[in-house]
């Protein structure tokens, strides 16, 4: 059940990142939107710098591998959970093959392809919690990568 929750959280992060990539009219939002955009850009630059100049390395928030050259679209952290949503123009198969080589044996949990949409999830124990990678692609569009980490909680 906990594994399903982590995968669901990662999928929600991927959807949120996908929504963030769509253009919106910010003319009525004023300075608050500009400040939020500047903070997001600053956080994205920090995450990219932390991952290395090529985007390769581990994500500072989740401890999971960052796909080389991927662009940070969204960062989040709250209550023992953190996530990073990335995007790349590379194909689903390229990203899948790269993560398959980087993640531990047996960490692939689900792979689905239907109606032009491909999704795969990986899960491993990392940094005292559970780390999940979810890769999504819709046809020939960009590939999104959601990295999520949930700390182990004592009940």
Secondary structure, DSSP 8 states (H G I E B T S, - for coil): -HHHHHHHHHHHHHHHHHHHTS----TTTTHHHHHHHHHHHHHHHHHHHHH-TTS-EE-TTT--EE-TT-EEEEEEEETTEEEEEEEESS-HHHHHHHHHHHS-TT-EEEEEEETTEEEEEEEEEETTEEEEEEEEEETTS-EEEEEEEEE----
